[in-house]
Amino acid sequence: MITVQNYHDKIAQVDFSTMPEAIRKGHEFVKKVTGNGAHWDNYHASDTIKKTIDTYFEKLSAHLKKSGKPTHKVNRFNKASNKWEDAEPKKQRKSAAKSKQPDLYQPSLVERIPEELRFIRRFVNLNGKAKSKDDILRFINSLQKAILEKKIRKSSVHVERIKFVQDTLIQAYNEMGKTITIALQPDTLEALRKAANDEKVLPSVGFIKRYINLNGKAGTKDKARLLLGQINRAYQKGKVNDRDPYVVEMYEIKKNLEQFLSDKSIKTLAIEKNTLNGLHGIVNGCSCQNLNGFDGDEESGSYEKPAVMNSMDFANMHFDTLGFKGKWLELIGDPSTNFSLMVYGKPKMGKSYLCVDFAGYLARNHGKVLYVAREEGLDKTLQDKLNDKEVKHPNLYVAANIPASLTFYDFIFLDSVNRLGLKPEDLNKLKAMYPDKSFVFIFQTTKEGKFRGANTFQHDVDSVVELPEKGKAVQYGRFNAGGEMRIF
């Protein structure tokens, strides 16, 4: 069993890039609360942190123990019966039957089900069913698309199973008639089912999604009452308990729902802005899109937006924005909760002053902000700008380099992209790793006033702010094209 005493020894040889999402996040959480392993003071001081880390230790221990099991491979197509069948040597099957023990392993609870497990589940559901050539081809195409788009990576612990699924389908397609029935041997079917159920969506995450969906909507008292009742029953049955990683969020949700239901004068459920941003950070990146008004399958954890929508329905959809006000609304507009912004201008035009001022506004009103000042470093120049703009705030953090994890922050400023040595693909990777975060990329310029770097930089952001002359900012982008602002 992994403990605080042996944790760093146990993970010395662990490649966390291949671990399930819940384990990767657990590792990042440990790094954050221990100061990258410097101390365990927070673990001993907080029961909530201790329970969260203990739960992560259990998941990691179970996963490391389970991942050492050999992969089961199969390969045979029976032309006579027009069926794809898999088989393993008889001796191996007998040995497996003799050594079969009760399986006490429980699936890892995660925020989202990885794509590879979704495809394995889909493949398992084909067993014993007659499928046409078009059915098999659609499966192959969707699987290969997911691989090409890197939704499924070579580093996945399920890569061998995905390869088996792909090879099986391709061979079946090439050798089948009009229809085919894929028949898996019981041992193989059981192995794939276990893999498919390797991870399960946290019950608390399902509740958080539904809670967010009630925000600001009238006539939701009955839905709120139903949600609160289901949460209370989940606690009674132990599906949600004090060891849940989101126990603090669940406590606040229960309290807010109870207050909403007890006061008849309150007509709509209101979630405080910073709290809402934090909840979005938990559920963003999963395949659920019911945050914009779509109900999904709670049992399976699937909340997918329809591929084709009626324009009337789409026109009535609600998309979350940050709610900018004042000069920032006039300059940028009202961006979405994970916007990206590019800022560039010649030296001494005021771009750093503009960005420091913007960082202060975000910290005061919208969440935690990290300002990476590689251009100037943590010196008196940056200190003077913070003081001149009076933007220092408990939610505003500064750094000279990009830290190992950005999980703690809602908005990240990189000043400058050029001094940090970042390429377009690096920025895209950052946005992909943290899809719920907002980024402000600050660029140096050439003597002609053009930003330094490939044109790809400009195409990959939502908005661009240029400083064409000293003290003046002009914005071009999707939220408020043509917005202007005087800096000083």
N, C-alpha and C positions, 0 to 999 in steps of 0.2 A: 504494500500500500504506500502511495506517495504521501509524504508529510512535509511540513515546513522545514524539517531538519534535513531531509534528503532530496528535496525538490530539484535543486540545481545539479546535483550529481545524476539524478535520474534522467534529466532532459538534456544532458551533455551531448548525446548522440541523436537527439530527436530533430527531424527536419519538419518544422511546424508548417511550412508551405504545403506539405502533403496531408496535413491533418484536416478533419472536418471543421466547418466554420465555427461551431460552438467551442471547440478546443482552442482554435487560434485566438478567438476573442478572450477566452479564459486566460491564456498565456499573456495577452496584452494587458488584461486587467491586473494580473499579478505584477507585471513590470511597472504599471502605473502606481499601484498602492505601495510597492516596496522600493520605489526609487531605483528601478532597474536592479533589484536584488540587494540593495544596500542595507535594508533593515526590514523587520516584520512588525514594526510598532503598530501600524494601522490594523493589521490582522488581529493582534491581541487586544486592541482598544475598542474595536467595533464588532458587535455580534453579527450585524448584517454583512460586513465584509468577510468575517470569518466563515459564515455559512455559505456565502457565495464561492469563496476559494475552496472550501472543503468539498462542495458539490463538483467544482471543476477538477479537483484532485481525483475524485471517484471516477468521473468520466474519462479522464486521461489514463488512469490505471486500467480501467476496463478496456479501453481502446487499444492500448499497447499490448495487453494480454491477448486480445482477440486478433490483432493484426498479424500475429506470428503464425496463424493457422495457414496451411497450404491452400493454394487456389485450386478449385476443381475445374478441370478442362474436359471438353467433350468434342466429338467430331465424327459424324457419320450420317449419310443421306441414303435412305432406302428407296431406290427408284421403283421397285416392284409395287410398293404401297403408296408411292407419290408423297411420302412423308419424310420430313427432316427429323431424324432421331439422334439422340446423343447417348453415348455409352462409355463406360470406363471399364478397365480390366476387372474380370470377375473377382480375382483375388483381392483387389483393392476394395471392391464393394463389400465382400464378406468381412474383411478386416474392419471396415468402417461400421458394419452392422454390429459386430461383436463389441466394439469399443464405444458404442453409442451410449451417451450419458444424458441425463436430463439437462436441458439448456436453460441456465439461470440468467443468461445475459439479457440485459434490458437495453433497448435502443437509446442512443444519445438524443437528448432533447435540444433542438436547434431553432433559430429564428426562421430558417427557410430550408426546404428540401433541395439538395444539390441537383443539377440537371442530370448527372449520370444516374442517380437513383431513380429519377422520374422515368428515364428510358428503360432501366432494368425492370421497373414495375410494369411498364407498358409491354415489355417483351414477355414477362411472366404471364400477363393476361391473355397473350396469344395462345397459350398452351391448350391444345385440344380443340381449337376453333378453326373452321375452314375460312381461309382468306384468299382473296383474288390477287392477281399480279399487281393491280393498282394499289391495293392495300399495303402490300409488302414494299412496293416502290416508294410510297409516301413515307413509310417508316424509315427506310434507308435514307431518303433525301433529308428528312428532318434531323436525323441523327448526324449525318455528315455536315449539315449546316451548323449544328451546335458545336461540332468539333472545329470547323473552320473559323467560327466566331469566337473560339476559345472559351465558350461556356463550359466545355468539358476539356480539361487539360491533361497533358501527359503525366503530370505529377499526382493525379488523383489516385487514391488507394484502390479505386475500382477500375482502373484502366484496363486490366486484363479481362475483366468481365465485359466491359464495353467492347473490347476488341472481339471477344467471343460472340457477342450479340450481333455486331456488324458483320463478321465473317459468316455467321450462320445465315443471316438474312440474305446476304449477297449470293451465297452458294445456293440457297433455296430458290431465290428468284431466277438464277441462271438455269436451274435444272427442273423447275416446276412446269406443270401444265397450266390450265386456266385457273385452277385453285390448288391450294395446298393446306394441309393440316400439320402444324408443328407439334410434335409429340416429344415431350421431355421425360426422361427417366425420373422416377420419384426422388432419387438422391440428388440429382441435378436441380430439379424443380425446387426442392427444399433449400438447397444451397443458395439459389438465386433469390428465393423469397426472403431468406435471412438477410442477404445483402441489401435487398430492396427496402427492408424494414430496419436498416442499420441506424437510421436517423428519423426522428419524429418531431413535428412542430410543437414547441412548448405551448401548453394550454394558456399560459399567461399571455403569450404573444397574440393568440387568437382573440383573447378578451381585449387586449390593448387596441387591436385593429378596429374592433367593433365600437369601442369607446370613442376613438378618434372620429369615427364616422358619424357620431351623434353631435359633434361640436357645432354650435351655432345654428342648429336646425330646430324649427318650431314643430310642435306636435309630436315630440319624441318621449313623452312621459312613459307610455306603455313599453316602448323599446328599452328605456332606461331601467324600468322596473324588472323586465324580463332578464336583462343583462345582469343586474345586481343579484337576482335570485340564482342565476346560473353560476355566478362567481362564488356566492355563499355555499352552494352545493358542491362546487369543485373543492373548496376548502374542507368541507365536511368529509368528502371522500378521499382527501389527501392528494388530489390531482394538482392542486396548488398549495404550497406550504411555505414555511419560513425559510426553506432552503432554496427556493426558486431565485434565480439571479435577478428577477425583477420584483422582488418582494416589496421594495420601497415604493415602486410605481403602482403596484397593485393596491397597497394600503391607501395611497392618495386617490386612486380611482374609486375605491369603495367609499371613501369619505366624501368625495365630491358628488357621487351618485346619490348617497343618502341625503346630503344637504339639498340637492336638486329636487328629490322626490318629496321631502318633508315640507318644503316651502311652496305653497300654491301660487305665490306671487311671481315666482321664477318661471318664465315661459320657455326659455331655451337653455340648454346645457352649455356653459361657457368654460373653456379650458384656457388657463393662463398661457400667454404666448410662449414664454420660455419653456414651460412644461410641455406644451404642444410640440415645440421643436425637438425636445428631448425624446418624446414618444415617437416622433417621426424618425429620429435617428435609430431607434430600436427596430422598427419595421421596414425602413427603406432598404432597397436592395433585394427584398424577397419577391417572389413571383406574384404576390398579392397586390391587386390594384383597387381593392374595394374602398380605399381611402377617398376616392373620388366618386363614391356613391354606388359601387357595384357590390352586391352581396355575393358571397362565394360558398363553397362547400366547406363548412367548418370542420367536418370530420376528417377530410383529406388534407386540409390546409391549403387548398387551391382556391385562389381568388383572382382568376385571370380575366383581364379585360377582353371583350369580344374582338375578334380579328376584323370584323366588319360591323360598322354601326350605322344606324339611321341618323341622318344629319340633324333631325329634330332632337334626338336623344343627346347627340354629341354637343349641340349648341347649349343644352341645359346642364352640362357637366360642371362641376365645381373643381377648380384647380387652386391649390393653396399658394398664396403669395405672402411675402414678408410684411407688407403693410407699411412701406416707406412713407415718410411725411416730409413736408418742408422742402428745403433746397435739394435734398437727395431724391425726392420724388420728381422734382422739376428736372434734375440732371439725368437720372438713370431710369426713372419710371418705377413701377412696382414689380420687382423681379420675383421669380419662383424661389422656393426655399433651398435650392441647390444651384444657384446661378454661377456663372464664371464671367469674369470681367478682365479686360486687358487695358492697361494704362501706359501711355508712352509720351515722351516729350523731351526736348533738349535739356541739358543741364541748367540748373538755376531757374527753371520755368515754374517750379512749384509742385511737381508731381508727388514728391515725398510728403510735403505739407498736406496736399489733398488727400493722400492715402491714409496718413496718420489721423487726420480729422475724420475721415470715413470710418476708420477702425474704431475710433472713440464712439461714434454714433451707434455702430453695430453693437459694441460692448454694453452701452447704456440701455439699449432697447431690445436687442434680439438674441443675445447669447454670448458664448465664450469666443474670444478672438485671439489668434496668434499672429504676431507681426514678425516675420523673419527678415531682419535687417542686415543682410549680407553686404549690401552696398556700403553702409556706414559702420556696421558692427555696433556692439553695445557700448557706445562712447558718449561723450558729452553732446555731440551734434544731435544724436537721436533724443537724448534727454531734453535738450533745449526745445526740440519740436514738440515733444509730449507736453512740456510745460507751457509753451507758447499757445498751443491749441487747447490746453486744459482738458486733456482727454484721458489722463490716468484714471484707471477704474479697476476694481477687483476682477472684472471679467476680461481685462486686456492683458495679454502676456507678450513678452518680446524675447527674441532669440537671435543668435548670430548665424545659426545653421538650422536646417530642417531636422527636427527630432525624429527618433526612430518610429514613433507612432503619433498620428494626428487624431486619434479617436476622441480625445478629450475636448477638442475644439469644434466650433460650428462654422467659423470663418477663418480662412488662412490667407495671409498676404505674403507674397514672395517678392522681396525687393533686393536685388533685381534677378529676373530669370537668367540674364546674361552672366552676372557674377556668380550665380549658383551653378552655371554650366549645364543648364537643362535644355533638352531638345523637345520638339513637339510631342514625340512619343512618350517622353518622361511626364509631361503634363497630362497627357491622356491617361497614362497609367495611374497617376495620382487620383484623377477624377474617377477612374474605374474602381480603384481600391476604396475610395471614400465617396460613394455616389450620393450620400446625404449631406455632404459638406459644400460650402461655397468657397470659391477661390478667386483671389484678385492677383493677377500676374502683372508685375511692373517691369517695363523694358527700357533699356538704354536706347539712344538713337544715333544715327549717323550724322555727319555734318550737315547733310541736306534736310535733316529733320525726320527721316524715315526710321521706323523702329528696326533694331538690329535683330536679324533672324529670318527664318523662312516664312513665306506668306501663309503657310499652314497654321502658324500660331494664330493669325487673325481670323481664320475660318473656323477654328475650333472653340471659340468663345461665344457667349451670348451677346455681349456688348463690348464696344471699344471706346475708351475715353482718350482723346488726344488733347495735348496742351499746345496749340498752335502759336501762342504768344504768352508772354510772362503774365501769370496770374489769371489765365482764362482756360477753362476746361470745356470741351465740346464732346458730346456723346453720340455715337452711332450704334444702333443695335435694335433688338427686337422689342424692347420694353418701352422706349420713348425716344425714337430716332430724332436727332436734332436738338436734344436738350443741352442747355448751357448753364455755366455757373462761374461767378467770380471767386477766385481763391483768396486773393488779398489785393 
